[in-house]
Amino acid sequence: MYSPTFLLPERIRMDRINVLDTIGLDTSYADVLFVTNQERIPQQISSQLESHSVSWKKISVAEFIGDEDNWRDFSTIVLDTSEVRSNRTEQLWSRLKTLEQAGIGAILLNDHVDFPFDRFSLVKMLQTASVEEIWGRIETNLAFHNRLGVAGAEILQPPSSVVTEDTTEQLRMAGYVQRNFLPQKLPNLRNVRWAALFEPADWVSGDIYDVARLDEQHIGFYIADAVGHSMPAALLTMFLKQAIKMRETTGNEYRIFGPVEVVRNLNAAMSDQHLAGCLFATCCYCLLNVRTLQMTYARAGHPYPVIIRKGQPPRQLEGTGGLLGVFEDTPFDQHTVQLETGDKVFLFSDGCESSVGDTDEEGKFTFNKDFLTTTNMPIEKMMSEFNRVVHRKRKDPAEIDDVTAVGFEIV
């Protein structure tokens, strides 16, 4: 996880280097602009930038907020929100919105600002992330900016007219269609009970999930989250639903794909499409063996799954893997965990992250007390109570994001 010290994950202890001492760059332009009052960033990040010939510059938060016109010569912004004073939040919001309209994305770290994030398409807040994931987000924004081009930035401009009643009705109907792609019934078994939560921020959602019985022994399940909001993200979820292949059948034979194969194939399918609008996605795919109680999983830029075991604190199931649809050769890891009777596994989208836990001042991820109160409940009741936790945590309607969660319990 990253700590409040800019871009320095707790689990990666490293010497830090001075940005300006490392690269003598032309300060009038760079691919990446780091906005922080810290003097250094981690060496692993700077090494990635150098190895990919990515130029970069570091400035203070005051410089970034105070100068209105000088930050459009960058492809992406990485900003440490812990240095933003409360009386400058509105000004920062305006600055980021202006940059987004120019096709420049931003990565916000440390969750110290209260923004209506649903009004952004290219601004991402990372509450928990490894160095690899931060670098993956940087790569995503660079790819977006390069592919979009200056002329294409016009598609990010807000519409000049208000949404008509007819458009609202079409969005409402699109939401119904999208829900038809969700599982109508969860595959409860004698020893495995399931529960799910799906609440779009608007009529349509950028999230999609599925839980499918693949044979007598295996259940595949996943959550995928399209980067962005509203209709473009919802359309991408339809592509994800059709592109995720859990098994293949040839004649009378079939083969179940392992999680890493599912994620790799999905990434290749997205990369091959060269999707207009530069859409990307996250995903976590899991395969449960209901006889051996082994669960194998692979993730692509998605929040870590959580395992809840009686008598022990919940813990995150970690694994590396970048965003889907950025680079065809992105590496993904596969991991297996042995479950036992009484265990629960909880998978969620990033709209739930702040309701699950936060990173403390020492850079350690800590589960929220409200979330912990739900973990001793049966999975169906836990999911219902977690929904209440999500709603209680929302301070303003503008904070509402797509909320999706899937969980099961071994009984």
SULRAUR-V284261 format. One record per residue. RES is the residue in one small letter. PSI is psi in whole degrees, -180 to 180 (none if undefined). Layout:
# SULRAUR-V284261
RES,PSI  RES,PSI
This chain:
# SULRAUR-V284261
m,156  y,150  s,170  p,-21  t,129  f,117  l,31  l,92  p,143  e,-37  r,-2  i,96  r,126  m,157  d,142  r,150  i,158  n,129  v,-53  l,-24  d,-23  t,-42  i,122  g,94  l,162  d,111  t,-3  s,-15  y,146  a,157  d,-43  v,133  l,115  f,125  v,105  t,153  n,-6  q,151  e,-21  r,161  i,162  p,147  q,-33  q,-36  i,-48  s,-35  s,-40  q,-44  l,-45  e,-45  s,-24  h,12  s,40  v,122  s,154  w,162  k,152  k,134  i,168  s,163  v,-40  a,-40  e,-43  f,-45  i,-35  g,-25  d,116  e,-28  d,-1  n,9  w,26  r,1  d,30  f,157  s,-28  t,156  i,136  v,115  l,131  d,105  t,-15  s,-16  e,3  v,122  r,149  s,-31  n,-1  r,4  t,-44  e,-39  q,-38  l,-43  w,-46  s,-40  r,-45  l,-36  k,-41  t,-43  l,-40  e,-38  q,-19  a,7  g,19  i,117  g,164  a,143  i,117  l,135  l,148  n,-5  d,52  h,13  v,149  d,96  f,151  p,80  f,-20  d,-11  r,0  f,147  s,-29  l,10  v,126  k,127  m,126  l,114  q,-38  t,131  a,148  s,169  v,-39  e,-40  e,-37  i,-44  w,-38  g,-39  r,-39  i,-46  e,-42  t,-48  n,-37  l,-44  a,-42  f,-50  h,-41  n,-38  r,-33  l,-50  g,164  v,-42  a,-39  g,-14  a,-18  e,-24  i,-15  l,-6  q,143  p,150  p,149  s,-18  s,160  v,156  v,129  t,164  e,-35  d,-41  t,-41  t,-42  e,-39  q,-39  l,-40  r,-44  m,-36  a,-35  g,-40  y,-43  v,-44  q,-42  r,-27  n,-18  f,-7  l,156  p,131  q,-21  k,133  l,144  p,66  n,139  l,177  r,-36  n,3  v,124  r,140  w,157  a,152  a,155  l,130  f,109  e,101  p,150  a,-26  d,-160  w,-37  v,161  s,152  g,4  d,153  i,146  y,164  d,149  v,116  a,134  r,116  l,-32  d,-167  e,-18  q,-19  h,141  i,126  g,140  f,155  y,162  i,134  a,144  d,112  a,135  v,122  g,-167  h,169  s,-149  m,-44  p,-44  a,-39  a,-40  l,-38  l,-34  t,-33  m,-39  f,-44  l,-43  k,-43  q,-27  a,-21  i,114  k,115  m,-26  r,161  e,145  t,130  t,108  g,-123  n,4  e,152  y,159  r,131  i,128  f,139  g,158  p,-43  v,-32  e,-40  v,-47  v,-42  r,-45  n,-39  l,-42  n,-42  a,-40  a,-42  m,-41  s,-39  d,-28  q,-24  h,58  l,128  a,142  g,-3  c,53  l,140  f,172  a,161  t,161  c,147  c,120  y,134  c,147  l,118  l,126  n,110  v,-11  r,-49  t,-15  l,28  q,136  m,126  t,141  y,158  a,144  r,153  a,91  g,14  h,155  p,147  y,139  p,159  v,133  i,133  i,116  r,136  k,135  g,0  q,152  p,149  p,153  r,153  q,143  l,103  e,162  g,150  t,157  g,131  g,-180  l,154  l,139  g,5  v,-59  f,136  e,-31  d,22  t,129  p,145  f,145  d,152  q,137  h,153  t,137  v,137  q,119  l,166  e,168  t,133  g,-15  d,148  k,144  v,133  f,120  l,137  f,162  s,171  d,-15  g,-13  c,-9  e,-49  s,-21  s,-15  v,-46  g,177  d,163  t,127  d,-176  e,-20  e,5  g,13  k,134  f,131  t,132  f,140  n,148  k,-39  d,-39  f,-42  l,-32  t,-20  t,-17  t,-17  n,-1  m,156  p,153  i,-39  e,-44  k,-37  m,-45  m,-39  s,-44  e,-36  f,-36  n,-40  r,-38  v,-44  v,-45  h,-36  r,-31  k,-24  r,124  k,-21  d,142  p,-28  a,-17  e,-8  i,130  d,166  d,134  v,121  t,135  a,146  v,136  g,160  f,162  e,136  i,118  v,none
